Amino acid sequence: MPEKTIERITEMEECFDILSRAVKDNSFTHNELTDDLLRKLTDYYDSGQWLSDYEKDERGELPPDLKRGVLSEDGVYNLLCDIEQLK
């Protein structure tokens, strides 16, 4: 497994976690940090890279201890919809 894949998933997981917590805690606001995280996560999801990483996970190619909530089938989509509703 290329280290780059693990680094990318870890970075996107961090973006996903921060934004999810903010939405869940009802503390999400648009600012430079959240807009940057949102852009990164949206670019990842829309680029096809998310699907590639998801397929690697489905094939069991990712380390079992890798945190990967960002790869849940509906997680990113639902989060993006929740943020859009907050606008």
Secondary structure, DSSP 8 states (H G I E B T S, - for coil): --HHHHHHHHHHHHHHHHHHHHHHTT----SHHHHHHHHHHHHHHHTSHHHHHHHHHHTT-S-TTS--GGGSTTHHHHHHHHHHHH-
